[in-house]
Amino acid sequence: MFPAQFDYIAAKSLDEALSLLAEHKDDAKILAGGHSLLPAMKLRLTQPKVLIDLGRIKDLAYIREEGGEIHIGTMTTHYQIESSDLLRRACPLLNETAACLGDMQVRNKGTIGGSLAHADPAADWPAAVIALGAEIVVAGRKSERSVKADEFFVDLYQTALKQGEVIKEVRFATPKAHTGQAYLKVRHPASGFAVVGIAVSLTSDGSGKCQSCGVGITGVSPKPYHAGGVARALKGASLDGKSLAAAASHATDAVEVNSDLFASAEYRKHLAEVYARRALESAASRAK
Ligand SMILES: Cc1cc2nc3c(=O)[nH]c(=O)nc-3n(C[C@H](O)[C@H](O)[C@H](O)COP(=O)(O)OP(=O)(O)OC[C@H]3O[C@@H](n4cnc5c(N)ncnc54)[C@H](O)[C@@H]3O)c2cc1C
């Protein structure tokens, strides 16, 4: 299948990309790795007249630690995250998430920014950035703003991005000592996307109790979400099997659970609770 005709412009800088977006408005779309946009164009689900490629802008792909925070540029590929030594030491949740995303071709080209902007309800990155309490830094032509990850995803394939804005980076506080993390996913057997994906970043107080806990869940509802009920149930509690299981039972509190041919709402809820318990157990065992 072929996409409708379009013009292609390789932006040389973020400023140029933002000017082009302002010029072409709704006729234009940003191109990052192309692994969601190009299939959608081939199916004619979207027919932009102009593609503005960020792929030649080298300074949008980076992973750095500065001032107690980790910053990841929007064009950083899934593979660059999977193979990052900095992240393996400071935030292995992200290596772990990247490693179970798509296949090698997808990981080599797809980007974290493209995935977040696309906001597929079964994508993996949203769960991880929500669990980390990350901020999504968004650039407009005249200013920048940052949006909390759990407010960034507004609805099915909808984000808080406004017209003319581009994701610039993801940033979050470097996880503290005694933090354990885990990402567990039930893959859809055909697409590989998450039927249920649970990301946990849990900090112990050093004496076996939970100091804080972020839990991001994808695949379960029309948009990814922070499982506040799980985090609240665990705060201050002992990190033992009983408390972890009790907390995991809140995984789908106040959420509209998806139902489709592969997984009914009841089955998905069950999976979410079971995998939340397993992810919490795994994170707790690493939070020593
Ligand atoms: C076979 C296959 C399997 C896959 N499996 C998985 C999986 O298991 N889990 C998973 O999470 N994903 C999976 N994906 C999706 C993959 O992760 C994509 O790479 C990702 O969703 C989109 O990133 P991209 O860089 O390719 O973005 P693109 O496809 O280039 O762009 C996607 C959308 O985001 C917009 N956009 C891109 N960058 C920006 C930006 N910086 N600011 C604003 N808007 C922007 C584009 O305009 C477009 O609308 C799979 C894809 C394929 C083809």
The ligand as a MOL file (V3000), in Angstrom:
LIG
                    3D

  0  0  0     0  0            999 V3000
M  V30 BEGIN CTAB
M  V30 COUNTS 53 58 0 0 0
M  V30 BEGIN ATOM
M  V30 1 C 6.1630 -3.9770 13.8480 0
M  V30 2 C 6.0530 -2.9570 14.9540 0
M  V30 3 C 6.0150 -3.4040 16.2720 0
M  V30 4 C 5.9310 -2.4770 17.3140 0
M  V30 5 N 5.8690 -2.9360 18.5950 0
M  V30 6 C 5.7720 -2.0550 19.6040 0
M  V30 7 C 5.7010 -2.4890 20.9570 0
M  V30 8 O 5.7520 -3.6720 21.2670 0
M  V30 9 N 5.5860 -1.5490 21.9310 0
M  V30 10 C 5.5450 -0.2010 21.6350 0
M  V30 11 O 5.4470 0.6010 22.5370 0
M  V30 12 N 5.6270 0.2380 20.3820 0
M  V30 13 C 5.7420 -0.6460 19.3620 0
M  V30 14 N 5.8030 -0.1790 18.0710 0
M  V30 15 C 5.7430 1.2730 17.8200 0
M  V30 16 C 7.1330 1.8760 17.8460 0
M  V30 17 O 7.5760 1.9350 19.1820 0
M  V30 18 C 7.2170 3.2780 17.2280 0
M  V30 19 O 8.5610 3.5180 17.0260 0
M  V30 20 C 6.6680 4.4160 18.0550 0
M  V30 21 O 5.3520 4.2150 18.3810 0
M  V30 22 C 6.6830 5.7250 17.2730 0
M  V30 23 O 7.9580 6.2700 17.3020 0
M  V30 24 P 8.6100 6.8030 15.9730 0
M  V30 25 O 9.8790 7.4530 16.3750 0
M  V30 26 O 8.6870 5.7140 14.9880 0
M  V30 27 O 7.5780 7.9640 15.5590 0
M  V30 28 P 6.8660 8.3090 14.1790 0
M  V30 29 O 6.1970 7.1140 13.6200 0
M  V30 30 O 7.8140 9.0330 13.2930 0
M  V30 31 O 5.7770 9.3550 14.7180 0
M  V30 32 C 4.6540 8.9380 15.4510 0
M  V30 33 C 3.7260 10.1360 15.7200 0
M  V30 34 O 4.3270 11.0280 16.6330 0
M  V30 35 C 4.5410 12.3250 16.0430 0
M  V30 36 N 5.8500 12.7590 16.5460 0
M  V30 37 C 7.0180 12.0860 16.4270 0
M  V30 38 N 7.9920 12.7300 17.1070 0
M  V30 39 C 7.4140 13.8280 17.6430 0
M  V30 40 C 7.8960 14.8850 18.4670 0
M  V30 41 N 9.1740 14.9400 18.8950 0
M  V30 42 N 7.0290 15.8550 18.8540 0
M  V30 43 C 5.7400 15.8080 18.4590 0
M  V30 44 N 5.2240 14.8420 17.6670 0
M  V30 45 C 6.0560 13.8610 17.2830 0
M  V30 46 C 4.4490 12.1100 14.5500 0
M  V30 47 O 4.0230 13.2730 13.8720 0
M  V30 48 C 3.4420 10.9830 14.4740 0
M  V30 49 O 2.1400 11.4980 14.5710 0
M  V30 50 C 5.8950 -1.0820 17.0120 0
M  V30 51 C 5.9530 -0.6330 15.6850 0
M  V30 52 C 6.0320 -1.5570 14.6630 0
M  V30 53 C 6.0990 -1.0570 13.2320 0
M  V30 END ATOM
M  V30 BEGIN BOND
M  V30 1 1 1 2
M  V30 2 1 2 3
M  V30 3 2 2 52
M  V30 4 2 3 4
M  V30 5 1 4 5
M  V30 6 1 4 50
M  V30 7 2 5 6
M  V30 8 1 6 7
M  V30 9 1 6 13
M  V30 10 2 7 8
M  V30 11 1 7 9
M  V30 12 1 9 10
M  V30 13 2 10 11
M  V30 14 1 10 12
M  V30 15 2 12 13
M  V30 16 1 13 14
M  V30 17 1 14 15
M  V30 18 1 14 50
M  V30 19 1 15 16
M  V30 20 1 16 17
M  V30 21 1 16 18
M  V30 22 1 18 19
M  V30 23 1 18 20
M  V30 24 1 20 21
M  V30 25 1 20 22
M  V30 26 1 22 23
M  V30 27 1 23 24
M  V30 28 2 24 25
M  V30 29 1 24 26
M  V30 30 1 24 27
M  V30 31 1 27 28
M  V30 32 2 28 29
M  V30 33 1 28 30
M  V30 34 1 28 31
M  V30 35 1 31 32
M  V30 36 1 32 33
M  V30 37 1 33 34
M  V30 38 1 33 48
M  V30 39 1 34 35
M  V30 40 1 35 36
M  V30 41 1 35 46
M  V30 42 1 36 37
M  V30 43 1 36 45
M  V30 44 2 37 38
M  V30 45 1 38 39
M  V30 46 1 39 40
M  V30 47 2 39 45
M  V30 48 1 40 41
M  V30 49 2 40 42
M  V30 50 1 42 43
M  V30 51 2 43 44
M  V30 52 1 44 45
M  V30 53 1 46 47
M  V30 54 1 46 48
M  V30 55 1 48 49
M  V30 56 2 50 51
M  V30 57 1 51 52
M  V30 58 1 52 53
M  V30 END BOND
M  V30 END CTAB
M  END
